[in-house]
Amino acid sequence: MDQRYYTIKQAASLLGVSALTLRNWDKNGKLVAYRHPMNNYRVYKKDDLDSVIKSIETNPRKSRKLRVNLEEE
């Protein structure tokens, strides 16, 4: 299985949120960010992003409430 990683900018664009939102999710443990070994930048696993997208697609009402709650914190 190919393990693909996305930068914070790529992940934010894919999910339709800001990079700051992803940083907050990482800080609060909502979405785990991994660190690049050379520069310590945040990177996100493709599988983790796919899980977030799947949860949004399967239950849009729940994800809308979750998004509002996460952004208010």
MOMO-V20952 format. One record per helix or strand of 2 or more residues. SS is the DSSP state (@ for helix, = for strand). FROM is the first residue (numbers start at 0). TO is the last residue. Records with the same first field share a line. If there is no record, write none. Layout:
SS->FROM-TO, FROM-TO
This chain:
=->4-6, 33-34, 41-44
@->7-14, 18-27, 45-57, 59-71
